[in-house]
Amino acid sequence: MATAAAAAATDSDADNSIDTHGSISVLQYTVVDCSSYLEQYPPENIAENRPSDQASRWSSETNAPPQYLMLRLTRPALLRRASFGKYEKPHVCNPKRMRISAGLCPTRLYSLATCQLANDSSAESFGLSLQLRGREIPSLFVRLEPLITWGRHLQLQHLVRVADPDIVDRSLDWLREFRERESIRLCMKHLRKRGHVEAFRALSGETGVKLEHPILTELYDCLVERGEFDRCEELIQTAYDSGLFNQSAGSRPSKAVWQPIEPVANSETGQVQKPGMRGGHQMALDHLAKQIYLFGGWDGYRDLADFWAYDIDANKWRCLSVDTSSDGGPTPRSCHKICFDYERKRLYTLGRYVDSSLRDCPDSMRNDFYVWNADTAQWLLICEDTACQSGGPCLLFDHQMCIHVTRQVIYVFGGRELHRSDTHSGGPAGLEGVDSYYYQLQHGGLSSSSTPSSSHRRLLPAHTYSGLHSYHIATNTWTLLRCDGRMLAPRMGHSMLLHPTADCLYVLAGQRIKEQLTDFVRFDLTTGRAVCLADHACKPSGCGLTQRATLDAELDEIYVLTGPHRDRASADENSLWHSLLRQQQSAAGRAAPLSVGDSADGGSRLDDFWSLRLVRDTPEALARRCRLLLRRQLCLELLRSGRTALALGHLRQRVAKLADPNSQADARLLSRLAEQLVRSTGQQPEHDIDNEGSASDVDSDDESTPSSTSAAELAGVGRGGGSISDQLADAEAATAARRLLRPKRPDRPDTVAEQRRRLFGRLSRLFPEAESQPRAHLPDLLACPCSGEAGGSCGLPL
């Protein structure tokens, strides 16, 4: 693999709140560690970039992961850009994908970028930025980790650069102040939580550091120290009026609510009309007319050509065509794609799967392209075979297609290309499943500006993947925008989303040959530049074989429903991710939100229909939740003191009236309070009363909740440059370890003060993180006793 000296970064490259004026220079470094190397190619060889010298590289002894280099800079620096140099000719040992991690400590590194590199002789540069709370912070150690290579071995050639010492020193000063301030706040939280009020006040007075917003400080005194519940509710109202809950509501994840859709029966026949069981079908939405269109699919025996429309308001399906081919439309098909122009009321369809037994027939291998006019209900054949048009795709399936309504351009990316079964590979023997065209392009057989001709396509093997194509509707012309594997590798089984206001495409995950891709790539339609936003977008195992994604352009949010995984014991499990963060599992395990089928061949085709509603916490809901928790605590204290009659009246008149009748969490809270009232033991239940609901994820025990971002920032969670998924796994491991190390509760019931402190911890989590006490806990930052060092095997960070 090859890495070369960084190209000079300009001041504009650094989006930073610290003054970034100053010189940009190439960094000097030494190699302090590496995974392995060949004797003739030690890692020190990358110190100089000599493209014509084969010895100017590091080559690993094996390609077994992880292979890495650890570099130490001569002094801390703000990383702005990394440039990777290469040998003057393409080489099979060049890296294909490289992860760059950096930090001030070699055991606590943060992943800065995952770079996709082409197998050519051109040096490539990638922007870097390590930020904390919106400020750029310096790094001293850099880890280079090749993830994939173009061949069986690995070689590397030279690195990086940054800003002048004055800027770095100011950044280091800010970082030291931040760590000092956060350390004091952690101590203050610990002292107050353990009841050392005088020590807490002394530390706050001497240092001048504020633990939290003044409203929260007064709330703690009123709740924990004095038990003035009416005053606590007044403070909650003050916080709501000041807009504190507006900040926290915007940063909280949504809750997914799945509902099965049961269409109403036809008024004339009295029967429910709906599509039959199938798989490999396609659906498109006309949000202006509130219509959902469904076309094609496979029922386990044959491809289908029926065409349906679902009226959202009327909750009815209607069949537009039993067989579109008899109406001048497309033939039966599955694994195709459709997209809808909601302004001009046009539906486009392209691609399909053809069984291998039918691929010898030339007519069956044409990639026909159709459009349906919703105003006239007529089909029109745009092109019999797009492969015959310059820049057009050949027959493909499991691709992605979306339309830019304003530009009147359709974008098609990825998918498996189909060719006649008697073709042979145009690439080297033994590379089964490798796209011959892309292979020759990347290895000098074709120029980067060339496009695959029809004669060249006949030389392609059966296992090839299509690049990124655009179709200009007004001129009826195709353009091949991207066909190489540089950052945007051709694939199948992926998701592609169009952001109309940002003029970009988002591509998520997919599969290429036997490799499960997990990247998340942004392609700018204006500049034609692709940027890898994340290497592990959902989780290390990928988003599944048939994940589905949608984008809310107004909120700039992406939602992903993952599909089954071949490498998982349970292939039916699905998860819903919001903005690439895992939220919760969906209704029933399936390969797509709407699947269909029978069990004749062991398939999983269904005919059910679901709607997903995302419930967001509003500022009003958060304030109501705080008041409800306060009233619940007062009810429990009344029961504990033996005043059962007062507790009953409080439950009826105060708690029940504040509960949301549509909330399962509130209903469970009332039920358990009533159960406690009947028992009249005066003791709180062993389990938390409220552990679910719109705001319930904050209602967990304050001691057992994983450290938040601020804890990771202070403690260095994510050592080794792991992905977001890796850091989440570290947090889960740390949580489990904390539960084991936490002192065992005594048999006696909790004291009132302990209950109130725990309640305050839950209330503070409903406030903005920047205005509340640290989410981390001081004892969790100690060394792990089972390993004898910080960040040991149990996952506890230091």
DAHUPE-V372115 format. One record per pair of residues at least 12 apart in sequence whose ideal C-beta (glycine too) atoms are under 7 Angstrom apart, sorted by the first residue. I is the first residue (numbers start at 1). J is the second residue. If there is no record, write none. Layout:
# DAHUPE-V372115
((I,J) (I,J))
This chain:
# DAHUPE-V372115
((1,93) (1,94) (1,95) (1,146) (1,149) (1,154) (1,155) (1,156) (2,57) (2,84) (2,85) (2,86) (2,87) (2,94) (2,95) (2,155) (2,156) (2,157) (3,46) (3,84) (3,85) (3,144) (3,156) (3,157) (3,158) (3,159) (4,49) (4,83) (4,84) (4,85) (4,86) (4,123) (4,157) (4,158) (5,26) (5,49) (5,83) (5,85) (5,158) (5,159) (6,26) (6,81) (6,82) (6,83) (6,125) (6,159) (6,160) (6,161) (7,81) (7,83) (7,125) (8,24) (8,161) (9,24) (9,80) (9,81) (9,161) (10,24) (13,80) (13,81) (13,127) (14,78) (14,80) (14,136) (16,135) (16,136) (17,134) (17,135) (18,135) (18,136) (18,167) (18,170) (18,171) (18,174) (19,167) (20,163) (20,167) (22,163) (22,164) (22,166) (22,167) (23,164) (24,80) (24,161) (24,162) (24,163) (25,161) (26,161) (27,73) (27,77) (27,160) (27,161) (27,162) (28,74) (29,71) (29,72) (29,73) (29,74) (29,159) (30,72) (31,43) (31,44) (31,69) (31,71) (32,70) (32,72) (33,70) (34,68) (34,69) (34,70) (35,60) (35,66) (35,67) (35,68) (36,60) (36,61) (36,62) (36,67) (37,58) (37,59) (37,60) (37,61) (38,59) (38,61) (41,57) (41,58) (41,59) (41,155) (42,58) (43,58) (43,69) (45,57) (45,58) (46,58) (46,156) (46,157) (46,158) (46,159) (47,158) (48,158) (49,85) (49,157) (49,158) (51,85) (51,86) (51,87) (51,88) (51,121) (52,88) (54,87) (56,157) (57,155) (57,156) (57,157) (58,155) (58,156) (59,93) (59,153) (59,154) (59,155) (60,153) (60,154) (63,149) (63,152) (63,153) (63,154) (66,145) (67,146) (67,154) (68,143) (68,144) (68,145) (69,144) (69,156) (70,106) (70,141) (70,143) (71,141) (71,142) (71,159) (72,140) (72,141) (73,140) (73,142) (76,104) (76,138) (76,139) (76,140) (76,168) (76,172) (77,138) (77,139) (77,162) (77,163) (77,168) (78,136) (78,138) (78,162) (78,163) (78,167) (78,168) (78,171) (79,102) (79,112) (79,128) (79,130) (79,139) (79,160) (79,162) (80,127) (80,128) (80,161) (80,162) (80,163) (81,125) (81,126) (81,127) (81,128) (81,161) (82,100) (82,125) (82,126) (82,128) (82,159) (82,160) (83,123) (83,124) (83,125) (84,117) (84,123) (84,124) (85,123) (85,157) (85,158) (86,121) (86,123) (86,157) (87,121) (88,121) (89,121) (90,119) (90,120) (90,121) (90,442) (90,443) (90,444) (92,150) (92,151) (93,149) (93,151) (93,153) (93,154) (93,155) (94,117) (94,119) (94,149) (94,150) (95,117) (95,146) (95,149) (95,154) (96,117) (96,148) (96,149) (96,150) (97,114) (97,115) (97,116) (97,147) (97,148) (98,115) (98,117) (98,144) (98,145) (98,146) (98,147) (99,111) (99,114) (99,145) (99,147) (99,535) (99,721) (100,112) (100,113) (100,115) (100,128) (100,142) (100,144) (101,143) (101,145) (101,721) (102,130) (102,139) (102,141) (102,142) (103,139) (103,141) (104,139) (104,140) (105,141) (105,716) (106,141) (107,719) (107,791) (108,716) (108,719) (109,141) (109,143) (109,719) (109,720) (109,721) (110,130) (110,718) (110,721) (111,721) (111,722) (111,723) (112,128) (112,129) (112,130) (113,126) (113,128) (114,532) (114,535) (115,532) (116,486) (116,487) (116,532) (118,442) (118,484) (118,485) (118,486) (119,150) (119,442) (119,443) (120,442) (132,178) (132,713) (135,174) (136,171) (137,171) (137,175) (138,168) (138,171) (138,172) (142,160) (143,721) (144,156) (145,721) (179,714) (181,209) (182,710) (182,714) (182,774) (184,203) (184,207) (184,209) (185,209) (185,211) (185,774) (186,774) (186,776) (186,778) (187,203) (187,778) (188,200) (188,203) (188,204) (188,211) (189,211) (189,773) (189,774) (190,778) (191,203) (193,757) (211,773) (212,771) (212,772) (212,773) (213,244) (213,771) (215,235) (215,238) (215,239) (216,764) (216,767) (216,772) (218,235) (219,232) (219,235) (220,760) (222,235) (223,756) (223,759) (223,760) (224,753) (224,756) (224,757) (224,760) (229,630) (229,634) (232,630) (233,627) (233,630) (236,623) (236,626) (236,627) (240,619) (240,623) (244,767) (244,768) (244,771) (245,619) (245,622) (245,623) (246,619) (247,768) (248,622) (248,766) (248,767) (248,768) (249,617) (249,618) (249,619) (249,622) (252,617) (253,578) (253,581) (253,583) (254,578) (254,614) (254,615) (254,616) (255,615) (255,694) (256,576) (256,583) (256,584) (256,586) (256,612) (256,614) (257,613) (257,615) (258,586) (258,587) (258,610) (258,612) (259,610) (259,611) (259,613) (260,608) (260,610) (261,609) (261,610) (261,611) (263,315) (263,316) (263,317) (264,315) (264,316) (273,317) (273,318) (273,319) (274,317) (275,294) (275,306) (275,308) (275,317) (275,607) (276,299) (276,596) (276,607) (277,299) (277,596) (277,597) (277,598) (277,605) (277,606) (277,607) (278,297) (278,298) (278,299) (278,304) (278,596) (278,597) (278,605) (279,297) (279,298) (279,595) (279,596) (279,597) (279,603) (279,605) (280,297) (280,298) (280,334) (280,335) (280,353) (281,294) (281,295) (281,296) (281,297) (281,334) (281,596) (282,295) (282,296) (282,336) (282,337) (282,338) (283,594) (284,338) (284,339) (284,340) (284,347) (285,340) (286,340) (286,342) (287,342) (288,342) (290,311) (290,312) (290,313) (291,309) (291,310) (291,311) (292,310) (292,312) (293,309) (293,340) (293,347) (294,308) (295,307) (295,338) (295,349) (296,332) (296,333) (296,334) (296,336) (297,334) (297,596) (298,334) (299,597) (299,605) (300,597) (300,598) (300,600) (300,601) (300,603) (300,605) (302,332) (303,332) (303,333) (303,334) (304,332) (305,323) (305,324) (305,325) (305,330) (305,331) (305,332) (306,319) (306,321) (306,322) (306,323) (307,320) (307,321) (307,324) (308,320) (320,377) (324,379) (327,379) (328,379) (329,370) (329,372) (329,379) (330,349) (330,368) (330,370) (333,352) (334,352) (334,353) (335,352) (335,353) (335,397) (335,398) (336,349) (336,350) (336,351) (336,352) (336,397) (337,349) (337,350) (337,351) (337,399) (337,400) (337,401) (339,401) (339,402) (339,403) (339,410) (341,403) (341,405) (342,405) (343,405) (345,373) (345,374) (345,375) (346,371) (346,372) (346,373) (347,371) (347,372) (347,374) (348,371) (348,403) (348,410) (349,370) (350,369) (350,401) (350,412) (351,367) (351,395) (351,396) (351,397) (351,399) (351,415) (352,397) (353,397) (354,395) (354,418) (356,421) (359,418) (359,420) (359,421) (360,420) (360,421) (360,422) (365,395) (365,418) (365,420) (366,384) (366,385) (366,395) (367,385) (367,386) (367,387) (367,393) (367,394) (367,395) (367,396) (368,381) (368,383) (368,384) (368,385) (369,382) (369,383) (369,386) (370,382) (386,478) (387,454) (387,457) (388,454) (389,478) (390,478) (391,451) (391,469) (391,478) (391,479) (391,480) (392,469) (392,478) (393,412) (393,466) (393,469) (394,417) (394,457) (395,417) (395,418) (396,415) (396,416) (396,417) (396,418) (396,466) (397,415) (397,416) (397,418) (398,415) (398,416) (398,492) (398,493) (399,412) (399,413) (399,414) (399,415) (399,466) (400,413) (400,414) (400,494) (400,495) (400,496) (402,496) (402,498) (404,498) (404,500) (405,500) (406,500) (408,473) (408,474) (409,470) (409,471) (409,472) (409,473) (410,470) (410,471) (410,473) (411,468) (411,470) (411,498) (411,505) (412,469) (413,468) (413,496) (413,507) (414,465) (414,466) (414,490) (414,491) (414,492) (414,494) (414,510) (415,465) (415,466) (415,492) (416,465) (416,492) (417,460) (417,464) (417,465) (417,466) (419,460) (419,462) (423,458) (423,459) (423,460) (423,462) (425,461) (426,440) (426,459) (426,460) (427,439) (427,440) (427,461) (432,463) (433,463) (433,513) (435,464) (435,465) (435,490) (436,459) (436,460) (436,461) (436,464) (437,452) (437,456) (437,460) (438,483) (438,484) (438,485) (438,490) (441,483) (441,484) (442,484) (442,485) (448,484) (451,480) (463,513) (465,490) (465,491) (465,492) (465,512) (466,490) (467,480) (467,482) (467,483) (467,490) (468,481) (468,482) (468,488) (469,481) (481,528) (487,521) (487,530) (487,532) (488,507) (488,521) (488,523) (488,530) (489,512) (490,512) (491,510) (491,511) (491,512) (491,517) (492,510) (492,511) (493,510) (493,511) (493,545) (493,546) (494,507) (494,508) (494,509) (494,510) (495,508) (495,509) (495,547) (495,548) (495,549) (495,560) (497,549) (497,551) (497,558) (499,551) (499,553) (500,553) (501,553) (503,525) (503,526) (504,522) (504,523) (504,524) (504,525) (505,523) (505,525) (506,522) (506,551) (506,558) (507,521) (507,523) (508,520) (508,537) (508,543) (508,549) (508,560) (509,537) (509,538) (509,542) (509,543) (509,547) (511,545) (516,541) (516,542) (517,542) (518,535) (518,536) (518,537) (518,538) (518,540) (518,542) (519,532) (519,534) (519,535) (519,537) (520,533) (520,534) (520,537) (520,580) (521,533) (534,580) (535,723) (536,723) (536,724) (536,725) (537,580) (538,560) (538,562) (538,577) (538,580) (539,725) (540,725) (541,565) (541,567) (541,568) (542,565) (543,560) (543,562) (544,562) (544,563) (544,564) (544,565) (545,563) (545,564) (545,566) (546,563) (546,591) (546,592) (547,560) (547,561) (547,562) (547,563) (548,561) (548,592) (548,593) (557,578) (557,579) (558,579) (558,580) (559,576) (559,577) (559,578) (560,577) (561,574) (561,576) (561,586) (561,593) (562,574) (562,575) (562,577) (563,591) (564,591) (572,589) (573,585) (573,589) (574,586) (574,589) (574,590) (587,610) (590,604) (590,606) (591,604) (593,610) (594,609) (615,694) (617,694) (617,695) (621,694) (621,695) (622,695) (622,766) (624,658) (625,695) (625,766) (626,763) (626,766) (627,658) (628,658) (628,659) (628,666) (629,759) (629,762) (629,763) (631,654) (631,655) (631,658) (632,655) (632,669) (632,673) (632,689) (633,755) (633,756) (633,759) (634,650) (635,647) (635,650) (635,651) (635,655) (635,673) (636,684) (637,752) (638,650) (639,676) (639,677) (639,680) (639,682) (640,682) (640,683) (641,682) (642,682) (644,677) (644,680) (647,677) (648,677) (651,673) (651,677) (655,670) (655,673) (656,670) (663,693) (663,694) (664,692) (664,693) (665,690) (665,692) (665,693) (665,696) (666,693) (668,690) (669,689) (669,690) (672,685) (672,689) (673,689) (683,749) (684,749) (684,750) (684,755) (688,700) (695,766) (698,762) (698,765) (698,766) (699,762) (701,758) (702,758) (702,761) (702,762) (703,742) (703,777) (704,735) (704,738) (704,739) (706,731) (706,732) (706,734) (706,735) (707,731) (707,734) (707,775) (707,776) (707,780) (708,769) (708,775) (708,776) (710,769) (710,774) (710,775) (710,776) (711,774) (711,775) (711,776) (712,727) (714,776) (715,776) (715,781) (715,797) (715,798) (716,797) (717,730) (717,731) (717,797) (718,730) (719,791) (730,795) (733,794) (733,795) (734,780) (734,795) (734,796) (734,797) (737,794) (737,795) (737,796) (738,780) (780,796) (781,797) (781,798) (783,798) (784,796))
